[in-house]
Amino acid sequence: MKRLSITLILYLILGSISAQTITVNCTVKNGYGKYLRLERKSDYVSNADEVVFADYIPVTNSINFTFSEQETEEYTLYVNFAKATIYLSPDVIYDIFVTVPESDPTQNPFTNIQYLNTDITSSDIDDINQTISDFNGSYDDFLYANSGSIIRGNHAIHNNFKTSVLNGIKKYHDHFLETYIRYSFALTELSFLSKSKQALADTYIFDNDIEMLNPMYMEFLMEFAKKAGFSPTAKDTKNVELIELVSIINIASQISAGIYSHDYAVTILKKAADAATSPNVRKICNNLLNSEMLLAEGTIFPNIEISDKDGNQVDIQSIDNNAKYLFFYKSCISQNLYALDTLENNTYLHRHHLTLIPIEISDDAESHRKAKYHAVNTYQLHKELNIREYPFVVTIDGQGKVLD
């Protein structure tokens, strides 16, 4: 057998690496000092995210990075807490110009979401971002113009539009794009009152691949499981992963609805993880378990970064040896300050041997100087503690275990 030359071997190795590389060049209008990060979904059932890249934007307002990926996926680009959905594919260079909206510091960033304006150009002449944007716009226009007719039972008009679009995108030879668009139609068909749920399952589920990281597929599957009480068995399909996945989707929806207590939810998720044959399903179970265990009583409080008023790093556990009442607040929200004043003048904490630790959350350097402690990395704080509203309170004992 003829040996491959060193040059050919290097070419093959480098070729395989470059085929998986995604290059992102971001320019952020007024971005200096803000925190940029790129995330992708670990899975769409537990909504767990993986950070692909994160860093502060330098004075040049531009930030560039590369990473490796094998397939097209949906990503979320954040600048501080404003966000945009983008789609990135391997072996493509992306130039993204980002405009950050003016922020209102009195608003909760989770309940008042702001969106980035993004202008994307890429080395792919058939860039998927523009194609999906065009499809979403045309589909919204179509539904707006024809929703009355469709609701009255004229499904032919929707079927004709679907056929036309699906035939039109064949030229792209993009599996992610085709699945995204196909299941966008499926979601609408799920709302047709006269559409047979069995027919939908036969068309869109049983004889199709599971698209764990395609948002439209997973949204349809989760909605279908919820609306149709769908729970496939071996009689319906030989796809064991599908059976296990839908079971976990149903469990997750009941946990989200508060039907299960925390302890019972943990028990059934552990059993499901042990019983699952699919690595993907085990991963989802573990993601859900991690979410359920977050700040559960008896768990160790995360080692978040805080600083004192002089900017020195402080370990929460080292402040004193007592149990601590951690009070995360925003001084720009007057109700937070009223609550803090009440705590400082109340004997409850003293009677229960709790030390009050107020921690200011702000991007305003002036408030940092006024506060005794402040968060160093607000993104890490929200990620680690899953904060949704302020003030946010956690009580820990002298060993750092969560009390409630």
VEXMI-122619 format. One line per 4 residues: number of its first residue (from 0); their letters; for each residue x negated, y, z of N, C-alpha, C. Coordinates in steps of 0.1 Angstrom, whole numbers. Layout:
NUM = a = X Y Z X Y Z X Y Z | ...;
This chain:
0 = mkrl = -9 -12 0 0 0 0 -9 12 0 | -6 22 -9 -14 34 -10 -12 43 2 | -23 48 8 -22 57 19 -17 71 15 | -10 77 24 -6 91 21 -18 100 25;
4 = sitl = -20 110 17 -30 119 20 -27 128 32 | -37 133 38 -35 142 50 -27 154 46 | -29 159 34 -22 171 29 -7 168 28 | -4 156 23 10 152 21 17 150 34;
8 = ilyl = 9 144 44 15 141 57 18 155 64 | 9 164 63 11 177 69 23 184 62 | 24 183 49 35 189 42 49 183 47 | 49 170 49 61 163 53 65 168 67;
12 = ilgs = 54 168 76 57 172 90 62 187 91 | 54 196 84 58 210 85 71 212 78 | 74 204 67 87 206 60 98 202 69 | 97 191 77 107 187 86 110 197 97;
16 = isaq = 99 203 102 100 213 113 108 225 107 | 103 231 96 109 243 90 123 241 86 | 127 229 83 141 226 79 150 227 91 | 145 228 103 153 229 115 152 242 122;
20 = titv = 144 251 117 141 264 123 152 275 119 | 157 281 130 166 293 128 158 305 133 | 157 315 124 151 328 128 161 339 129 | 161 346 140 170 357 143 162 370 145;
24 = nctv = 165 380 137 159 393 139 171 403 143 | 171 407 155 182 416 160 177 430 161 | 185 440 156 183 454 159 196 459 166 | 194 464 178 205 468 187 206 483 188;
28 = kngy = 216 489 183 217 504 185 219 508 199 | 210 516 204 209 520 218 208 508 228 | 200 499 223 198 486 231 188 486 242 | 179 496 242 167 496 251 171 493 265;
32 = gkyl = 165 483 271 167 480 285 179 471 288 | 187 469 278 199 460 279 194 445 278 | 203 436 283 199 422 283 206 415 272 | 198 409 263 204 402 251 202 387 254;
36 = rler = 212 379 251 211 365 252 220 358 241 | 215 346 237 223 338 227 226 325 234 | 239 322 233 244 309 239 251 301 229 | 251 288 232 260 279 224 267 270 234;
40 = ksdy = 278 265 229 286 256 238 279 243 239 | 278 238 252 274 224 254 285 215 250 | 297 219 253 309 212 249 321 220 251 | 331 218 243 343 226 243 354 222 253;
44 = vsna = 351 211 261 361 206 271 358 213 284 | 345 212 288 342 219 301 338 233 299 | 336 238 287 332 251 283 318 255 289 | 310 244 291 297 247 295 288 253 284;
48 = devv = 280 262 288 271 269 278 257 266 280 | 249 267 270 235 265 270 228 278 265 | 219 284 272 212 296 268 201 292 258 | 202 297 246 192 294 236 180 304 237;
52 = fady = 184 317 240 174 327 241 179 338 250 | 171 344 258 175 356 267 163 364 270 | 164 377 268 154 387 272 159 401 272 | 152 410 278 155 424 278 151 430 264;
56 = ipvt = 159 439 259 156 445 246 145 456 248 | 134 456 241 123 466 243 127 479 237 | 117 489 239 120 502 235 122 504 220 | 117 494 212 119 495 198 133 492 194;
60 = nsin = 142 487 203 156 484 200 157 471 191 | 146 464 189 146 452 181 140 441 189 | 146 429 186 142 417 193 143 405 184 | 132 397 183 131 386 173 128 373 180;
64 = ftfs = 134 362 175 131 349 181 135 338 171 | 129 327 174 132 315 166 135 303 175 | 143 294 170 146 281 178 149 271 168 | 150 258 172 153 247 163 167 242 165;
68 = eqet = 173 238 155 186 232 155 188 224 143 | 196 213 144 197 204 133 210 206 124 | 220 213 130 232 215 123 237 229 125 | 247 233 117 254 246 119 262 245 131;
72 = eeyt = 261 256 139 269 256 152 274 270 154 | 285 271 163 290 284 167 281 289 179 | 278 302 179 270 308 190 277 320 195 | 274 324 207 279 337 213 267 346 216;
76 = lyvn = 267 357 209 257 367 212 262 377 222 | 254 379 232 257 389 243 247 400 243 | 252 412 245 243 423 250 249 428 263 | 243 426 274 249 427 287 262 418 287;
80 = faka = 274 424 288 286 416 288 294 417 276 | 290 426 267 297 427 254 293 415 245 | 302 410 237 298 397 230 303 397 216 | 298 388 208 302 385 194 300 371 191;
84 = tiyl = 309 365 183 308 351 178 301 351 165 | 290 343 164 283 342 151 281 327 148 | 277 324 136 275 310 132 261 310 125 | 253 300 130 239 299 126 236 286 120;
88 = spdv = 228 285 110 225 273 103 210 271 102 | 205 258 102 191 256 101 185 261 88 | 172 264 89 164 268 78 169 281 71 | 175 290 80 180 303 75 174 314 84;
92 = iydi = 171 325 78 166 337 85 178 347 86 | 181 352 98 192 361 100 187 375 104 | 192 385 98 190 399 102 203 404 107 | 204 407 120 216 411 126 215 425 132;
96 = fvtv = 223 435 127 224 448 133 236 449 142 | 233 452 155 243 452 165 246 465 171 | 259 469 172 263 481 178 270 478 191 | 266 483 202 272 480 215 282 491 218;
100 = pesd = 294 487 222 304 497 226 301 504 239 | 306 516 241 305 523 253 312 515 264 | 305 513 275 310 505 286 317 514 297 | 327 508 303 334 515 314 330 508 327;
104 = ptqn = 322 514 335 317 507 347 327 503 357 | 339 510 356 350 507 366 358 494 363 | 355 489 351 363 477 346 355 464 349 | 363 454 352 357 440 353 353 435 340;
108 = pftn = 341 432 337 336 427 324 342 414 319 | 348 406 329 354 393 325 368 395 321 | 376 404 327 390 406 324 392 417 313 | 381 425 311 382 435 301 370 433 291;
112 = iqyl = 371 423 283 360 419 275 358 429 263 | 345 433 261 342 442 250 335 434 240 | 336 438 227 331 430 216 320 439 208 | 309 432 205 299 438 197 303 439 183;
116 = ntdi = 299 450 176 300 451 162 288 446 155 | 289 436 147 277 430 141 277 430 126 | 266 434 120 264 434 106 253 424 103 | 257 412 96 248 401 94 244 399 80;
120 = tssd = 231 399 77 226 395 64 217 383 66 | 216 374 57 208 362 59 201 358 45 | 192 348 47 185 343 35 194 333 27 | 206 330 33 215 321 26 225 329 18;
124 = iddi = 226 328 5 234 336 -3 249 333 0 | 252 321 5 266 317 9 267 317 24 | 263 328 30 263 329 45 276 326 51 | 276 316 60 288 311 66 296 322 74;
128 = nqti = 289 332 80 296 342 88 306 350 79 | 301 354 67 310 362 59 321 353 54 | 318 340 50 329 331 45 340 329 56 | 336 326 68 346 324 79 353 337 81;
132 = sdfn = 346 348 81 353 361 84 364 364 73 | 360 361 60 369 363 49 381 354 50 | 379 341 54 390 331 56 399 336 67 | 393 339 78 402 343 90 410 355 86;
136 = gsyd = 405 365 79 412 376 75 424 373 65 | 420 365 55 431 361 45 441 352 51 | 438 343 61 447 335 67 457 343 76 | 451 352 83 459 361 92 469 369 83;
140 = dfly = 465 374 72 474 381 63 485 372 58 | 481 360 54 491 350 49 501 347 59 | 497 344 71 507 341 82 516 353 85 | 510 365 85 518 377 88 529 378 78;
144 = ansg = 526 376 65 535 378 54 545 366 53 | 542 354 58 550 343 55 555 335 68 | 552 341 80 556 333 92 571 331 93 | 579 340 89 593 338 90 598 327 81;
148 = siir = 593 326 69 597 315 60 592 302 65 | 579 301 71 574 289 76 582 284 88 | 585 293 97 593 289 109 606 284 105 | 612 289 94 625 284 90 624 270 83;
152 = gnha = 612 265 81 610 251 76 604 250 62 | 600 262 56 594 262 43 579 259 44 | 576 246 46 562 242 48 554 241 35 | 561 241 24 555 240 11 546 252 8;
156 = ihnn = 550 263 13 542 275 10 529 275 18 | 529 269 30 517 267 38 508 257 32 | 514 245 27 507 235 21 500 239 8 | 507 247 0 501 252 -12 489 261 -9;
160 = fkts = 490 270 1 479 279 5 467 271 10 | 470 261 18 460 252 24 452 245 13 | 459 239 3 453 232 -8 444 241 -16 | 449 253 -19 442 263 -27 428 266 -20;
164 = vlng = 429 269 -7 417 273 1 407 261 2 | 412 249 5 403 238 7 396 234 -6 | 403 236 -18 397 233 -31 387 244 -34 | 389 256 -29 380 267 -32 367 267 -24;
168 = ikky = 367 260 -12 355 260 -5 346 248 -8 | 351 239 -16 343 227 -19 329 231 -25 | 329 242 -32 316 247 -38 305 249 -28 | 309 251 -16 299 254 -5 292 242 0;
172 = hdhf = 298 230 -2 292 218 3 288 219 18 | 296 226 26 293 228 40 303 221 49 | 299 210 56 308 202 64 314 210 75 | 306 218 82 310 226 93 321 236 89;
176 = lety = 319 243 78 329 252 72 342 245 69 | 341 234 62 353 227 58 361 222 70 | 354 217 80 361 213 92 367 224 99 | 360 235 100 366 248 107 379 252 100;
180 = irys = 378 253 87 390 257 80 402 247 80 | 398 235 78 408 224 78 416 224 91 | 409 225 103 415 224 116 422 237 120 | 418 248 113 426 261 115 440 259 110;
184 = falt = 441 252 98 454 249 93 461 239 102 | 454 229 107 460 219 116 466 226 128 | 459 236 134 465 243 146 478 249 143 | 479 255 131 492 261 127 502 251 125;
188 = elsf = 499 240 119 508 229 116 513 223 129 | 505 223 140 509 218 153 520 226 158 | 522 238 154 533 247 159 546 245 151 | 545 238 140 557 235 132 566 226 140;
192 = lsks = 578 231 143 587 223 151 591 210 145 | 592 209 132 596 197 125 585 188 121 | 572 192 124 561 184 120 559 172 129 | 559 160 124 557 148 131 544 147 138;
196 = kqal = 543 145 151 531 145 159 523 132 154 | 530 121 151 523 109 146 516 112 133 | 523 120 124 517 123 111 505 132 113 | 506 141 122 494 149 125 482 141 130;
200 = adty = 485 132 139 474 123 144 468 115 133 | 477 109 124 472 101 113 463 109 103 | 468 122 101 461 131 91 448 136 97 | 448 141 109 437 149 114 428 142 125;
204 = ifdn = 432 131 130 425 125 142 420 111 139 | 428 102 137 425 88 137 414 84 127 | 415 88 115 405 84 105 394 95 102 | 392 104 112 382 114 110 371 114 120;
208 = diem = 360 119 117 349 120 126 352 129 138 | 347 126 150 348 136 161 338 147 159 | 343 159 159 334 171 157 333 178 170 | 324 172 179 323 178 193 319 192 193;
212 = lnpm = 312 197 184 307 211 184 313 220 174 | 324 216 168 331 225 159 344 230 166 | 344 243 169 354 249 178 369 246 173 | 371 247 160 385 245 155 390 230 157;
216 = ymef = 381 221 155 384 207 157 388 205 171 | 379 209 180 381 207 195 393 214 200 | 396 226 195 408 234 199 420 226 195 | 420 221 182 432 213 178 434 201 186;
220 = lmef = 423 193 189 424 181 196 429 184 210 | 424 194 217 428 197 230 443 202 231 | 447 210 221 461 215 220 470 203 217 | 466 194 208 474 183 204 476 173 216;
224 = akka = 465 171 224 466 162 236 476 168 246 | 476 182 247 484 188 257 499 188 253 | 501 192 240 515 193 235 522 180 232 | 514 170 228 520 158 224 519 147 235;
228 = gfsp = 513 150 246 510 140 256 502 128 250 | 493 132 242 485 123 233 475 115 241 | 476 102 241 466 94 248 464 81 240 | 455 81 230 453 70 221 448 57 229;
232 = takd = 452 46 223 447 33 229 441 25 218 | 436 13 221 430 4 211 439 0 200 | 453 1 203 462 -2 192 463 9 182 | 460 21 186 460 33 177 447 34 169;
236 = tknv = 436 32 175 423 34 169 412 25 175 | 402 22 167 391 14 172 380 24 177 | 382 37 176 372 47 180 373 48 195 | 364 41 202 364 42 217 360 55 222;
240 = elie = 351 63 215 347 76 219 360 85 219 | 368 84 209 380 92 208 389 89 220 | 391 77 224 400 73 235 394 79 248 | 381 78 250 375 83 262 376 98 262;
244 = lvsi = 373 105 251 373 119 250 387 125 253 | 397 119 247 411 125 250 415 123 265 | 411 112 270 413 109 285 407 120 293 | 394 124 290 388 135 298 394 148 295;
248 = inia = 399 151 283 406 163 280 418 164 288 | 426 153 289 438 153 297 435 155 312 | 424 149 317 420 151 331 416 166 333 | 408 171 324 403 185 326 415 195 326;
252 = sqis = 425 193 318 436 202 317 444 201 330 | 445 190 337 452 189 349 444 195 361 | 430 194 360 422 200 370 423 215 369 | 423 220 356 425 235 354 438 240 359;
256 = agiy = 448 232 358 462 236 362 463 235 377 | 453 229 384 453 228 399 462 217 404 | 464 207 395 472 195 399 464 186 408 | 451 185 406 443 177 414 436 186 425;
260 = shdy = 434 181 437 426 187 447 411 186 443 | 403 195 449 389 195 446 383 181 448 | 386 175 460 379 162 463 384 151 453 | 397 151 450 402 141 441 396 143 427;
264 = avti = 395 156 423 390 158 409 375 153 408 | 367 155 419 354 150 419 353 135 418 | 362 129 426 363 114 426 366 108 412 | 376 114 405 380 108 392 370 111 382;
268 = lkka = 363 123 383 353 126 373 341 117 374 | 337 114 387 326 105 389 329 91 383 | 342 86 386 346 73 380 346 73 365 | 351 84 359 351 85 345 337 85 339;
272 = adaa = 328 92 345 314 93 341 308 79 341 | 311 72 352 305 58 353 311 48 343 | 324 50 340 331 41 331 328 44 316 | 325 57 313 324 61 299 312 53 292;
276 = tspn = 315 49 279 305 43 271 298 53 262 | 305 64 260 300 74 251 291 84 258 | 279 86 254 270 96 260 276 110 260 | 283 113 249 289 127 248 300 128 259;
280 = vrki = 308 118 262 318 119 272 312 119 286 | 301 112 288 294 112 301 289 126 303 | 284 132 293 278 146 294 289 156 298 | 301 155 292 312 163 295 317 161 309;
284 = cnnl = 318 149 314 321 145 328 312 152 337 | 299 151 334 289 157 343 290 172 343 | 292 178 332 294 193 331 306 197 339 | 317 190 339 329 193 347 326 191 361;
288 = lnse = 319 180 365 315 178 379 306 189 384 | 297 194 376 289 205 381 297 218 383 | 307 220 374 316 231 376 324 230 389 | 329 217 392 337 215 404 328 216 416;
292 = mlla = 316 213 415 307 213 427 301 227 430 | 303 236 420 297 249 422 303 256 434 | 294 260 444 298 266 456 308 259 464 | 309 246 462 318 238 471 312 238 485;
296 = egti = 321 236 495 317 236 508 306 225 511 | 295 229 517 284 220 520 273 220 509 | 275 226 498 265 227 488 255 238 491 | 243 237 486 233 247 489 235 259 480;
300 = fpni = 235 271 486 237 283 478 226 285 468 | 229 289 456 218 291 446 208 301 450 | 196 300 445 185 309 448 185 321 439 | 195 329 440 196 341 432 186 351 435;
304 = eisd = 183 360 426 173 371 428 179 384 433 | 175 389 444 180 402 448 167 410 453 | 169 423 453 158 432 457 163 442 468 | 154 447 476 158 457 486 158 471 479;
308 = kdgn = 161 481 487 162 494 482 149 500 476 | 138 493 480 124 498 475 120 490 463 | 129 480 458 126 472 447 118 460 449 | 116 456 462 109 444 465 118 432 465;
312 = qvdi = 113 421 459 121 408 459 124 403 473 | 136 399 475 140 394 488 147 380 486 | 143 371 495 150 358 495 161 359 505 | 173 356 501 185 357 509 183 350 522;
316 = qsid = 177 338 521 176 329 533 167 335 543 | 158 344 539 148 350 548 152 362 555 | 164 367 552 169 380 557 170 378 573 | 176 368 577 176 363 591 181 349 592;
320 = nnak = 181 343 604 184 329 605 199 326 608 | 207 337 608 221 335 611 229 331 599 | 241 327 602 250 325 591 253 339 585 | 255 339 571 256 352 564 269 353 556;
324 = ylff = 274 365 556 286 369 549 281 377 537 | 280 370 525 275 377 513 286 384 506 | 285 397 505 295 406 500 290 413 487 | 293 407 475 289 413 462 299 423 458;
328 = yksc = 295 435 455 304 446 452 299 455 441 | 308 464 436 304 474 427 309 488 434 | 299 497 435 302 509 442 311 518 433 | 311 516 420 320 524 411 334 520 412;
332 = isqn = 337 509 419 351 505 422 355 509 436 | 363 519 437 366 525 451 371 515 461 | 379 505 455 385 495 465 374 486 471 | 363 484 463 352 477 469 346 484 480;
336 = lyal = 344 497 479 338 505 490 347 505 502 | 360 506 500 370 506 511 368 493 519 | 367 482 511 366 469 518 353 468 525 | 342 473 520 329 473 526 330 481 539;
340 = dtle = 336 493 539 337 501 551 345 494 562 | 355 487 558 363 480 567 355 469 574 | 347 462 566 339 451 572 328 456 581 | 322 468 578 312 473 586 317 478 599;
344 = nnty = 329 481 600 335 486 612 344 476 619 | 343 464 615 352 453 621 343 444 630 | 349 440 641 342 431 650 343 416 646 | 351 413 636 353 399 632 340 392 629;
348 = lhrh = 332 398 621 319 392 617 310 390 629 | 310 400 638 301 399 650 306 387 659 | 319 386 661 325 376 669 322 362 664 | 321 361 651 318 348 645 303 346 641;
352 = hltl = 295 354 646 280 353 644 276 353 630 | 283 362 622 280 363 608 273 376 605 | 262 376 597 255 388 594 260 393 580 | 265 405 579 270 411 567 258 415 558;
356 = ipie = 258 409 545 248 412 535 255 418 523 | 256 431 522 262 437 510 252 438 499 | 256 433 487 247 432 475 254 440 464 | 248 451 460 254 460 450 251 454 436;
360 = isdd = 261 454 427 260 449 414 262 461 404 | 251 465 398 253 476 389 241 477 380 | 243 483 368 232 486 359 226 500 361 | 232 507 371 229 521 374 217 522 385;
364 = aesh = 206 527 380 194 527 389 197 536 402 | 205 546 400 208 555 412 215 547 423 | 225 539 419 232 531 429 223 521 436 | 213 516 428 203 507 434 195 513 445;
368 = rkak = 192 526 444 185 533 454 193 535 467 | 206 536 465 215 538 476 218 525 483 | 218 514 476 222 501 482 211 495 489 | 214 488 500 203 481 508 198 469 500;
372 = yhav = 207 462 493 202 451 484 210 452 471 | 203 448 460 210 447 447 205 435 439 | 214 431 430 210 420 421 200 424 411 | 190 415 409 180 418 399 184 415 385;
376 = ntyq = 191 403 384 196 399 371 211 396 372 | 219 405 367 234 404 368 239 392 360 | 232 389 349 236 378 341 234 365 349 | 223 363 355 220 351 363 230 350 374;
380 = lhke = 233 361 380 242 361 391 256 356 387 | 261 361 376 275 356 372 274 342 367 | 263 338 361 262 324 356 261 314 368 | 253 318 378 251 309 389 263 308 399;
384 = lnir = 270 320 400 281 320 410 295 320 404 | 296 321 390 308 321 383 318 332 388 | 312 344 390 320 355 395 330 360 384 | 342 362 389 353 367 380 359 380 384;
388 = eypf = 358 383 397 363 396 402 354 401 413 | 355 414 415 348 420 426 358 427 436 | 355 427 449 343 421 455 344 405 455 | 332 399 455 331 385 455 324 381 468;
392 = vvti = 329 372 476 324 368 489 321 354 490 | 309 351 496 305 337 499 299 337 513 | 303 327 522 297 326 535 288 314 535 | 276 316 540 266 305 541 261 304 555;
396 = dgqg = 256 292 559 251 291 572 236 294 572 | 229 292 584 215 296 585 206 287 576 | 211 275 572 203 267 563 206 269 548 | 215 278 545 219 281 531 230 273 526;
400 = kvld = 237 266 534 248 258 529 261 266 529 | 269 264 518 281 272 517 291 267 527 | 297 277 535 307 274 545 321 274 539 | 324 284 531 337 285 524 336 293 512;
